[in-house]
């Protein structure tokens, strides 16, 4: 049994909703902050939290759109989504992750982010002390763009796992290489996996036009193994 609910925390910019999913018996072996795609804490992101709860984690998805007055967008509202995330920079991401972190209690905590949330997860790994791991699913804008954070790679303290589609038009191969080189130069602990033939959002089974089942399976297997290694100490 998985328990799910909305809860909330205060931030410097007002209240922020957080979707929570946890094992019903309260036996979570760690916590995972799930950072949304560019479309909000929608049904897919809520489903991701349930999957992580089924693996024994307390999964928490903060609503990073809380400043905008928008809760979720449809997948065909791409232009509006890009406008919203363009206004969410490193300072806002860091503040929101820090605000959500106390909901994990004393549990060891990782961040797992998708698309815009992938950039957010990498950003959090550079500025939020105490994170045990960071997983980046196809996070554009890390190495280039108005909110690029590759210059902060030297501040990464948590182990990082990166998943990128080999055909991801939003993350060219040279940006993947630049990210790997920056993490390597910083002495960071990281893994980077590129999935041949997979495009952007390849793990999103709510988008049949994007979903690549085998690449998604491999990425999730690696993610569960990575989380198990770095959250193994539990509470």
Long-range contacts (C-beta under 8 A, 24 or more apart in sequence): 1-25, 2-50, 2-53, 2-54, 3-53, 4-46, 4-49, 4-50, 4-53, 7-103, 9-62, 9-99, 9-100, 9-102, 9-103, 10-99, 11-66, 11-95, 11-96, 11-99, 12-95, 13-66, 13-67, 13-92, 13-95, 14-66, 14-67, 15-66, 16-62, 16-63, 16-66, 16-96, 16-99, 16-100, 17-41, 17-62, 17-63, 17-66, 17-71, 18-60, 18-61, 18-62, 18-63, 18-100, 18-103, 19-45, 19-46, 19-49, 19-60, 19-61, 19-63, 20-49, 20-58, 20-59, 20-60, 20-61, 20-103, 21-46, 21-49, 21-50, 21-52, 21-53, 21-58, 21-59, 22-53, 22-57, 22-58, 22-59, 23-53, 23-54, 23-56, 23-58, 27-56, 28-53, 28-56, 28-57, 28-58, 28-107, 28-235, 29-56, 29-57, 29-231, 29-232, 29-234, 29-235, 30-56, 30-57, 30-58, 30-107, 30-108, 30-109, 30-110, 30-132, 30-227, 30-231, 30-233, 30-234, 30-235, 31-57, 31-58, 31-59, 31-60, 31-103, 31-104, 31-105, 31-107, 31-108, 31-109, 31-110, 31-231, 32-57, 32-58, 32-59, 32-60, 32-109, 32-110, 32-111, 32-112, 32-227, 32-231, 33-59, 33-60, 33-61, 33-62, 33-97, 33-100, 33-101, 33-104, 33-109, 33-110, 33-111, 33-112, 33-124, 34-59, 34-60, 34-61, 34-111, 34-112, 34-113, 34-117, 35-61, 35-62, 35-64, 35-93, 35-97, 35-111, 35-112, 35-113, 35-114, 35-116, 35-117, 35-118, 35-120, 35-121, 35-124, 36-61, 36-63, 36-64, 36-65, 36-113, 36-114, 36-116, 36-117, 37-114, 37-115, 37-116, 37-117, 37-201, 37-204, 38-73, 38-78, 38-81, 38-82, 38-84, 38-85, 38-115, 38-116, 39-72, 39-73, 39-74, 39-75, 39-77, 39-81, 40-65, 40-70, 40-71, 40-72, 40-73, 41-65, 41-71, 41-72, 42-72, 42-73, 42-206, 43-206, 44-204, 44-205, 44-206, 45-114, 47-206, 48-112, 48-114, 51-220, 52-112, 55-224, 55-227, 57-227, 57-231, 58-104, 58-107, 60-100, 60-103, 60-104, 62-96, 62-97, 62-99, 62-100, 64-88, 64-92, 64-93, 64-96, 64-116, 64-117, 64-120, 66-96, 67-92, 75-206, 75-207, 81-116, 85-116, 86-146, 88-116, 88-120, 88-147, 89-146, 89-147, 90-123, 90-127, 90-147, 90-149, 90-152, 93-119, 93-120, 93-123, 93-124, 94-123, 94-124, 94-127, 94-128, 97-124, 97-128, 98-128, 101-128, 101-130, 105-235, 106-235, 107-231, 107-234, 107-235, 108-132, 108-230, 108-231, 108-233, 108-234, 108-235, 109-231, 110-134, 110-135, 110-158, 110-227, 110-230, 110-231, 111-135, 112-137, 112-223, 112-227, 113-137, 113-139, 114-138, 114-139, 114-201, 114-203, 114-204, 115-139, 115-140, 115-200, 115-201, 116-140, 116-141, 118-142, 119-147, 119-149, 122-149, 122-156, 122-160, 123-147, 123-149, 123-152, 125-156, 125-157, 125-158, 125-160, 126-152, 126-153, 126-155, 126-156, 127-152, 127-155, 129-157, 131-157, 131-158, 132-158, 132-159, 132-230, 132-231, 133-158, 133-159, 133-160, 133-161, 133-226, 133-227, 133-230, 133-231, 134-158, 134-159, 134-160, 134-161, 135-160, 135-161, 135-162, 135-163, 135-223, 135-226, 135-227, 136-160, 136-161, 136-162, 136-163, 137-163, 137-203, 137-219, 138-163, 138-164, 138-165, 138-168, 138-170, 138-171, 138-200, 138-201, 138-202, 138-203, 139-171, 140-168, 140-170, 140-171, 140-200, 142-175, 142-179, 143-175, 143-176, 143-178, 143-179, 143-182, 144-175, 150-178, 150-179, 150-182, 153-179, 153-182, 153-183, 153-185, 153-186, 153-188, 154-185, 154-186, 156-183, 156-186, 156-188, 156-190, 158-230, 159-188, 159-189, 159-190, 159-191, 159-226, 159-230, 160-188, 160-189, 160-190, 160-191, 161-190, 161-191, 161-192, 161-193, 161-222, 161-223, 161-226, 162-190, 162-191, 162-192, 162-193, 163-193, 163-195, 163-203, 163-219, 163-222, 163-223, 164-192, 164-193, 164-194, 164-195, 165-194, 165-195, 165-197, 165-198, 165-199, 165-200, 165-202, 165-212, 165-215, 166-194, 166-195, 166-196, 166-197, 166-198, 167-196, 167-197, 167-198, 167-199, 168-198, 168-199, 168-200, 168-202, 169-199, 169-200, 170-200, 171-200, 191-222, 191-226, 193-218, 193-219, 193-222, 195-219
